[in-house]
Amino acid sequence: QKPALDSPTQEAMDETFLMSNMAPQTKALNESVWTILEGATDDIVKATGGKATVITGSAYLDAAGLPLPPDQLAWIGPNGAKNVAVPTHSFKIVNVTAPDGTAQAYAYLVPNNVDLPRKQADAAKFLQGCRVSIDQLQKATGHDFFPGMPTDQQAKIEADSSSKIVVPNASQLHFAPLL
């Protein structure tokens, strides 16, 4: 689910419009909360001068945050066909490694609802409540997002959901201060 604007070439941008790079999102999620999250991620990577591993995906969870049974998934498709499952949540994990080798990571699990806040300040405040640890996200989805990472490094970045991301000159950036 790579954003089209992150593409270095027209060919790469065209590839972002393939179904393999898409997931159904409500207009409220896509146009406010998710826009802030993507913009802040871009700001953070650029401001730190580092490299990032960004993992974006969909989750299908019940009210308790557990995986939905297959018979409870919502689907979309023409004439009621079950062509594409509609996620209950979208998630983003970002692991930023600065040029000096220090790493910072964060994860968000955002509900795919129609009633999400639209105003930037409200959406940013809402996002604060969507911050989760990578461990929590792995438990909810059943995925190990950093299987090749050394165990001690994994333990450090995956357990914390509260640390503030340190961003040089954050006040001069558009989205980064919102995280």
Short mmCIF file of the C-alpha atoms (twelve columns), coordinates in Angstrom:
data_MODEL
# 
_entry.id   MODEL 
# 
loop_
_atom_site.group_PDB 
_atom_site.id 
_atom_site.type_symbol 
_atom_site.label_atom_id 
_atom_site.label_alt_id 
_atom_site.label_comp_id 
_atom_site.label_asym_id 
_atom_site.label_seq_id 
_atom_site.Cartn_x 
_atom_site.Cartn_y 
_atom_site.Cartn_z 
_atom_site.pdbx_PDB_model_num 
ATOM 1   C CA . GLN A 1   0.000   0.000   0.000   1 
ATOM 2   C CA . LYS A 2   2.668   2.381   -1.132  1 
ATOM 3   C CA . PRO A 3   1.471   5.965   -1.612  1 
ATOM 4   C CA . ALA A 4   1.592   7.056   -5.250  1 
ATOM 5   C CA . LEU A 5   3.422   10.273  -4.363  1 
ATOM 6   C CA . ASP A 6   6.345   8.253   -2.944  1 
ATOM 7   C CA . SER A 7   7.172   6.981   -6.422  1 
ATOM 8   C CA . PRO A 8   10.457  8.073   -8.040  1 
ATOM 9   C CA . THR A 9   9.204   7.501   -11.617 1 
ATOM 10  C CA . GLN A 10  5.935   7.529   -13.543 1 
ATOM 11  C CA . GLU A 11  6.221   3.761   -14.027 1 
ATOM 12  C CA . ALA A 12  6.560   3.250   -10.270 1 
ATOM 13  C CA . MET A 13  3.581   5.563   -9.685  1 
ATOM 14  C CA . ASP A 14  1.480   3.610   -12.188 1 
ATOM 15  C CA . GLU A 15  2.245   0.430   -10.240 1 
ATOM 16  C CA . THR A 16  0.727   1.931   -7.088  1 
ATOM 17  C CA . PHE A 17  -2.668  1.881   -8.819  1 
ATOM 18  C CA . LEU A 18  -2.671  -1.904  -9.217  1 
ATOM 19  C CA . MET A 19  -5.108  -3.867  -7.056  1 
ATOM 20  C CA . SER A 20  -2.169  -5.631  -5.391  1 
ATOM 21  C CA . ASN A 21  -1.236  -2.265  -3.818  1 
ATOM 22  C CA . MET A 22  -4.724  -1.292  -2.652  1 
ATOM 23  C CA . ALA A 23  -7.131  -1.961  0.164   1 
ATOM 24  C CA . PRO A 24  -10.613 -0.524  0.683   1 
ATOM 25  C CA . GLN A 25  -10.577 2.472   3.009   1 
ATOM 26  C CA . THR A 26  -13.431 4.729   3.985   1 
ATOM 27  C CA . LYS A 27  -13.251 8.252   2.652   1 
ATOM 28  C CA . ALA A 28  -12.909 9.516   6.240   1 
ATOM 29  C CA . LEU A 29  -9.846  7.335   6.852   1 
ATOM 30  C CA . ASN A 30  -8.187  7.982   3.507   1 
ATOM 31  C CA . GLU A 31  -8.678  11.733  3.361   1 
ATOM 32  C CA . SER A 32  -7.818  12.755  6.914   1 
ATOM 33  C CA . VAL A 33  -6.270  10.376  9.430   1 
ATOM 34  C CA . TRP A 34  -4.339  8.284   6.885   1 
ATOM 35  C CA . THR A 35  -3.142  11.384  5.043   1 
ATOM 36  C CA . ILE A 36  -1.661  12.716  8.293   1 
ATOM 37  C CA . LEU A 37  0.002   9.388   9.059   1 
ATOM 38  C CA . GLU A 38  1.555   9.123   5.586   1 
ATOM 39  C CA . GLY A 39  2.639   12.769  5.593   1 
ATOM 40  C CA . ALA A 40  4.186   12.481  9.054   1 
ATOM 41  C CA . THR A 41  6.077   9.361   7.990   1 
ATOM 42  C CA . ASP A 42  7.517   11.207  4.985   1 
ATOM 43  C CA . ASP A 43  8.426   14.194  7.188   1 
ATOM 44  C CA . ILE A 44  10.164  12.005  9.776   1 
ATOM 45  C CA . VAL A 45  12.254  10.107  7.250   1 
ATOM 46  C CA . LYS A 46  13.315  13.290  5.448   1 
ATOM 47  C CA . ALA A 47  14.044  15.203  8.666   1 
ATOM 48  C CA . THR A 48  16.202  12.469  10.170  1 
ATOM 49  C CA . GLY A 49  18.084  11.898  6.918   1 
ATOM 50  C CA . GLY A 50  17.693  8.220   7.628   1 
ATOM 51  C CA . LYS A 51  16.282  5.195   5.931   1 
ATOM 52  C CA . ALA A 52  12.966  3.662   6.811   1 
ATOM 53  C CA . THR A 53  11.305  0.325   6.620   1 
ATOM 54  C CA . VAL A 54  7.595   1.030   6.234   1 
ATOM 55  C CA . ILE A 55  5.058   -1.772  6.484   1 
ATOM 56  C CA . THR A 56  1.458   -0.944  5.684   1 
ATOM 57  C CA . GLY A 57  -1.416  -3.362  5.694   1 
ATOM 58  C CA . SER A 58  -4.946  -4.308  6.551   1 
ATOM 59  C CA . ALA A 59  -6.337  -6.069  9.587   1 
ATOM 60  C CA . TYR A 60  -9.632  -7.864  10.042  1 
ATOM 61  C CA . LEU A 61  -10.417 -7.632  13.761  1 
ATOM 62  C CA . ASP A 62  -13.439 -7.958  16.033  1 
ATOM 63  C CA . ALA A 63  -14.364 -5.480  18.795  1 
ATOM 64  C CA . ALA A 64  -11.885 -7.176  21.167  1 
ATOM 65  C CA . GLY A 65  -9.025  -6.780  18.679  1 
ATOM 66  C CA . LEU A 66  -8.941  -10.466 17.770  1 
ATOM 67  C CA . PRO A 67  -8.923  -11.813 14.202  1 
ATOM 68  C CA . LEU A 68  -12.390 -12.086 12.690  1 
ATOM 69  C CA . PRO A 69  -13.537 -15.549 11.663  1 
ATOM 70  C CA . PRO A 70  -13.742 -15.819 7.841   1 
ATOM 71  C CA . ASP A 71  -17.550 -15.948 7.912   1 
ATOM 72  C CA . GLN A 72  -17.677 -12.514 9.596   1 
ATOM 73  C CA . LEU A 73  -15.608 -10.621 7.018   1 
ATOM 74  C CA . ALA A 74  -17.295 -7.832  5.073   1 
ATOM 75  C CA . TRP A 75  -16.901 -8.034  1.293   1 
ATOM 76  C CA . ILE A 76  -17.395 -5.786  -1.692  1 
ATOM 77  C CA . GLY A 77  -17.929 -6.651  -5.324  1 
ATOM 78  C CA . PRO A 78  -20.471 -6.206  -8.110  1 
ATOM 79  C CA . ASN A 79  -23.880 -7.759  -7.529  1 
ATOM 80  C CA . GLY A 80  -22.951 -8.887  -4.023  1 
ATOM 81  C CA . ALA A 81  -19.930 -10.897 -5.170  1 
ATOM 82  C CA . LYS A 82  -17.238 -11.482 -2.560  1 
ATOM 83  C CA . ASN A 83  -14.373 -10.013 -4.587  1 
ATOM 84  C CA . VAL A 84  -12.471 -7.945  -2.006  1 
ATOM 85  C CA . ALA A 85  -12.560 -8.245  1.789   1 
ATOM 86  C CA . VAL A 86  -13.029 -4.915  3.555   1 
ATOM 87  C CA . PRO A 87  -10.562 -4.452  6.413   1 
ATOM 88  C CA . THR A 88  -11.790 -3.302  9.794   1 
ATOM 89  C CA . HIS A 89  -8.455  -1.530  10.351  1 
ATOM 90  C CA . SER A 90  -5.424  -0.268  8.476   1 
ATOM 91  C CA . PHE A 91  -1.988  -0.318  10.055  1 
ATOM 92  C CA . LYS A 92  1.371   1.277   9.499   1 
ATOM 93  C CA . ILE A 93  4.689   0.325   11.070  1 
ATOM 94  C CA . VAL A 94  7.727   2.524   10.577  1 
ATOM 95  C CA . ASN A 95  11.284  1.716   11.638  1 
ATOM 96  C CA . VAL A 96  13.590  4.663   10.961  1 
ATOM 97  C CA . THR A 97  17.356  4.232   11.134  1 
ATOM 98  C CA . ALA A 98  19.235  7.531   11.351  1 
ATOM 99  C CA . PRO A 99  22.619  8.022   9.666   1 
ATOM 100 C CA . ASP A 100 24.311  7.491   13.069  1 
ATOM 101 C CA . GLY A 101 22.700  4.031   13.324  1 
ATOM 102 C CA . THR A 102 20.124  4.816   16.000  1 
ATOM 103 C CA . ALA A 103 16.682  3.411   15.329  1 
ATOM 104 C CA . GLN A 104 13.215  4.603   16.235  1 
ATOM 105 C CA . ALA A 105 9.989   2.800   15.473  1 
ATOM 106 C CA . TYR A 106 6.275   3.355   15.765  1 
ATOM 107 C CA . ALA A 107 3.064   1.605   14.793  1 
ATOM 108 C CA . TYR A 108 -0.534  2.686   14.346  1 
ATOM 109 C CA . LEU A 109 -3.678  0.574   14.065  1 
ATOM 110 C CA . VAL A 110 -6.477  2.770   12.734  1 
ATOM 111 C CA . PRO A 111 -10.129 1.749   12.421  1 
ATOM 112 C CA . ASN A 112 -11.574 1.837   8.916   1 
ATOM 113 C CA . ASN A 113 -14.706 3.732   9.979   1 
ATOM 114 C CA . VAL A 114 -16.857 6.337   8.272   1 
ATOM 115 C CA . ASP A 115 -17.090 8.563   11.358  1 
ATOM 116 C CA . LEU A 116 -13.414 9.462   11.803  1 
ATOM 117 C CA . PRO A 117 -12.516 13.091  12.504  1 
ATOM 118 C CA . ARG A 118 -12.013 15.235  9.407   1 
ATOM 119 C CA . LYS A 119 -10.351 18.353  10.820  1 
ATOM 120 C CA . GLN A 120 -6.567  18.057  11.047  1 
ATOM 121 C CA . ALA A 121 -6.317  18.871  14.777  1 
ATOM 122 C CA . ASP A 122 -9.077  16.397  15.650  1 
ATOM 123 C CA . ALA A 123 -7.625  13.725  13.380  1 
ATOM 124 C CA . ALA A 124 -4.168  14.163  14.932  1 
ATOM 125 C CA . LYS A 125 -5.621  13.813  18.424  1 
ATOM 126 C CA . PHE A 126 -7.536  10.715  17.314  1 
ATOM 127 C CA . LEU A 127 -4.331  9.204   15.915  1 
ATOM 128 C CA . GLN A 128 -2.691  9.449   19.339  1 
ATOM 129 C CA . GLY A 129 -5.211  6.873   20.557  1 
ATOM 130 C CA . CYS A 130 -4.355  4.565   17.637  1 
ATOM 131 C CA . ARG A 131 -0.682  4.239   18.513  1 
ATOM 132 C CA . VAL A 132 0.139   0.638   19.429  1 
ATOM 133 C CA . SER A 133 3.282   -1.333  20.025  1 
ATOM 134 C CA . ILE A 134 4.552   -3.481  17.193  1 
ATOM 135 C CA . ASP A 135 4.157   -6.428  19.597  1 
ATOM 136 C CA . GLN A 136 0.431   -5.620  19.952  1 
ATOM 137 C CA . LEU A 137 0.049   -5.397  16.188  1 
ATOM 138 C CA . GLN A 138 1.880   -8.678  15.660  1 
ATOM 139 C CA . LYS A 139 -0.388  -10.376 18.193  1 
ATOM 140 C CA . ALA A 140 -3.537  -8.983  16.544  1 
ATOM 141 C CA . THR A 141 -2.520  -9.898  12.997  1 
ATOM 142 C CA . GLY A 142 -0.495  -13.055 13.592  1 
ATOM 143 C CA . HIS A 143 2.449   -11.660 11.600  1 
ATOM 144 C CA . ASP A 144 6.087   -11.265 12.629  1 
ATOM 145 C CA . PHE A 145 7.040   -8.035  10.903  1 
ATOM 146 C CA . PHE A 146 10.800  -8.125  11.565  1 
ATOM 147 C CA . PRO A 147 11.768  -11.825 11.512  1 
ATOM 148 C CA . GLY A 148 15.354  -11.244 10.363  1 
ATOM 149 C CA . MET A 149 16.149  -8.569  12.940  1 
ATOM 150 C CA . PRO A 150 18.383  -9.540  15.879  1 
ATOM 151 C CA . THR A 151 16.284  -10.568 18.887  1 
ATOM 152 C CA . ASP A 152 17.573  -7.843  21.232  1 
ATOM 153 C CA . GLN A 153 16.889  -5.112  18.669  1 
ATOM 154 C CA . GLN A 154 13.459  -6.593  17.924  1 
ATOM 155 C CA . ALA A 155 12.549  -6.636  21.605  1 
ATOM 156 C CA . LYS A 156 13.511  -2.972  21.990  1 
ATOM 157 C CA . ILE A 157 11.567  -1.549  19.038  1 
ATOM 158 C CA . GLU A 158 8.562   -3.864  19.194  1 
ATOM 159 C CA . ALA A 159 7.581   -3.404  22.834  1 
ATOM 160 C CA . ASP A 160 7.258   0.375   23.087  1 
ATOM 161 C CA . SER A 161 4.133   2.218   21.984  1 
ATOM 162 C CA . SER A 162 4.627   5.431   23.888  1 
ATOM 163 C CA . SER A 163 8.010   6.872   23.017  1 
ATOM 164 C CA . LYS A 164 7.879   10.126  21.140  1 
ATOM 165 C CA . ILE A 165 9.642   10.072  17.804  1 
ATOM 166 C CA . VAL A 166 12.530  12.529  17.913  1 
ATOM 167 C CA . VAL A 167 12.466  14.626  14.778  1 
ATOM 168 C CA . PRO A 168 15.005  17.372  14.083  1 
ATOM 169 C CA . ASN A 169 13.285  20.719  13.449  1 
ATOM 170 C CA . ALA A 170 9.837   19.147  13.945  1 
ATOM 171 C CA . SER A 171 8.206   22.550  14.350  1 
ATOM 172 C CA . GLN A 172 9.174   23.401  10.764  1 
ATOM 173 C CA . LEU A 173 7.462   20.317  9.343   1 
ATOM 174 C CA . HIS A 174 3.829   20.038  8.343   1 
ATOM 175 C CA . PHE A 175 2.761   16.613  9.614   1 
ATOM 176 C CA . ALA A 176 5.529   15.209  11.861  1 
ATOM 177 C CA . PRO A 177 4.565   17.273  14.941  1 
ATOM 178 C CA . LEU A 178 1.082   15.707  14.770  1 
ATOM 179 C CA . LEU A 179 2.432   12.278  15.754  1 
# 
